[in-house]
């Protein structure tokens, strides 16, 4: 999760023009939820994140892959002029979280 948050913040710095970024972690008995959001310029999401790979933009794809390796859920929401939010949710009981 640390590497996903790190890459999300790198994207904020590199692409968003944001003046504010927020990282939130929410723990429940069975889940851990990471949310990284910003107030930047936002962008139009392609139907498939894989379309970013064609353009050589691999940050979101890397985050998605890391979440997949943790058996987690990954989502991105972005609105032009209103910023971007990256959400990753994983099991807190999964052994991958410990190692």
C-alpha positions, 0 to 999 in steps of 0.5 A: 500500500505504501508504494501505491500511495507513493506513486499516487502522490508522484502523479499528483506532483507531476500531473495535477497542478494541485495545491492540496493532496490528502491521504486517508487510511481506513481500517476495519476488522477485515479491510484496509482502504487507502484513499489518495485525493487531490484538488488538481486539474483532473483528467478524462479517464479512458474506458480501459486503464490499459490505454495509458500504456499505449501512451507510456503513462504507467503510473495508474497501471502500476498502482492497479497491478500492485492492488491486484497482487494484494488481491485488492480492488483499485479504482480511479475517479477524476473530474476535469477541474475537480481533481482525482481520487485513487482508492485501493481496498484490500483484505486486512487478513490477507497474508500479503499485507504482512509480508 
